[in-house]
Amino acid sequence: MSVLWTAQDILAATGGRGRFGGTCGGVSIDSRTVDPGDLFVALRGPTHDGHDFVAAALTAGAVAALVSRQPTGVADEAPLIAVADTQVALEQLAAAARARSAATVIGITGSVGKTGTKEALRRALEGQGPTHASAASFNNQWGVPLSLARMPADTTYGIFELGMNHPGEIGALSRQVRPHIAVITTVEPAHLEFFSSVAAIADAKAEIFAGMTAAGIAVLNQDNPYFERLAEAARRRGLTHIYGFGEARAAWARLSGCTLHPDRSCVTAEIGGQALLYRIGAPGRHWVINSLAVLAVARLIGADPEVAARALAALRPPKGRGERHTIHLPDGSFELIDESYNASPVSMRAALQLLAAAEPGAGGLRIAVLGDMRELGPRSDRLHAALAPDVVTARADMVFAAGPHMVRLFEALPTRLRGHHAAESKALVPLVIDAVRAGDVVMVKGSLGSRMGMIVEALKVARDRPVVAAVG
């Protein structure tokens, strides 16, 4: 096990007291995913208190636990480090990790595309030096300090995802990460429930500059209508190195052309005047545009853009963000596109474009299974209904919908496309499974709170369904 923290390091960073005198190789806040050798941090969340799971974490192999009280079911001689507040202690450990590191640190935010861009950048850089990146979508007040605390001291490139759904949140995270480079993928109507306008969302995304010095670099989507607003926010923070990416003629990282395939994208681009031809192993125009930001970062930090571009060929969509599965049935197979992790109007349109590009098998249909887009505020019904033309353009043959807002889209669709609407995703499960046949392409999309993931999981085991003869 490589050493991430010594007991002396942890005590010095947190001011804690305890009986632990060894080393740890990782940091965890979830007893279910503890690896042997981890330090377990017992955080108090809105529904659970990590102190209730300290015993389970130690049993799973944690070498010590950071606590603010004596946990029940844990012996007095257990390896515990006592602090006043475990959340503060985690942030202190994160600050120590950031302070000891000589890494070039990149922060990524945006209304959509944060996780995919972070994963693409990780893949682009990991062959050029020790690279550390946030796991999954660890982009909030727990995930960001945890990701920092996990960063090894010898990291060359540190990549961190910053998320929010309220004003002020990204600024606080940026001051922890202190990025040298900030990437804002795009600004779109997401989390409108908590903001007065999309412009206000742009201002919240611009908080990523709060933790940067004047020497920092901003990489911004020049195709987005809020590019100048974001650039001005960067300038107010003292940043003078501002680079655009996109199709815009003036973009420093500019798309020259692309060919979209059902399972990949082929791209030609100019990154700071350097021509690149490369392939992305994930399909969709949104991956193409965000790849420009990835390669811009690579060039700006002195990495080799050609090596970075070649690495993108092996990129695959993360779970719930376009991940594809071939599901075998007794009489054939169907393709499942899992977009169940989250949804906003712009990401919903991108997912529908993926469905349009997919090629069903003989006699197969394109089926869209759509759940509510959450946190859109008073405009929610209108934003859902406005997707109807995109569904038609995607050449969908059948639509299943779940949720009180998605019914507005369902009602706006031509009658021939309406499969079924249900109040919640659970009610759709048997209906979707019954409808799917060999040769179909099924795309499942919705906000995490819409629980569309259960439909994905049910479809994955649809192979056990008896063969149903087609009628007609």
Secondary structure, 3 states (H helix, E strand, C coil): CCCCEEHHHHHHHHCCEECCCCEECEEECCHHHCCCCEEEECCECCCCEHHHHHHHHHHCCCCEEEECCCCCCCCCCCCEEECCCHHHHHHHHHHHHHHHCCCEEEEEECCCCHHHHHHHHHHHHCCCCCEEECCCCCCCCCHHHHHHHCCCCCCCEEEEECCCCCCCHHHHHHHHHCCCEEEECCCCCCCHHHCCCHHHHHHHHHHHHHHCCCCCEEEEECCCCCHHHHHHHHHHCCCCEEEEEECCCCCCEEEEEEEECCCCEEEEEEECCEEEEEEECCCCHHHHHHHHHHHHHHHHCCCCHHHHHHHHHHCCCCCCCCEEEEEEECCEEEEEEEECCCCCHHHHHHHHHHHHHCCCCCCCCEEEEEECCCCCHHHHHHHHHCCHHHHHHCCCCEEEEECCCHHHHHHHCCHHHEEEEECCHHHHHHHHHHHCCCCCEEEEECCHHHCCHHHHHHHHCHHHCCCCCCCC
